[in-house]
Amino acid sequence: RALAAADIKPLPGRFLDFLDPWGNRIEIVGYDNIQFTKAPNILRGMGLAHLSKNANAMKELRDKGMAPK
């Protein structure tokens, strides 16, 4: 709905991708599926303390020695 309200057209395909005004491709993904993390205090400040990573993302982070404590 937010994309439609901003008159942004999703790109064809099975993912939620669109182009920003400069032509960069943006892909919307769930926080639980990505390796990147935010510090707990940052998530709290953003009102997103309820978010967590799924088992696959946590394994990828552990394998790299980057899992949050």
Summary of the structure (lengths in Angstrom):
residues: 69
radius of gyration: 15.2
end to end distance: 35.8
largest distance: 41.5
contacts: 111
relative contact order: 0.13
helix: 32%
strand: 12%
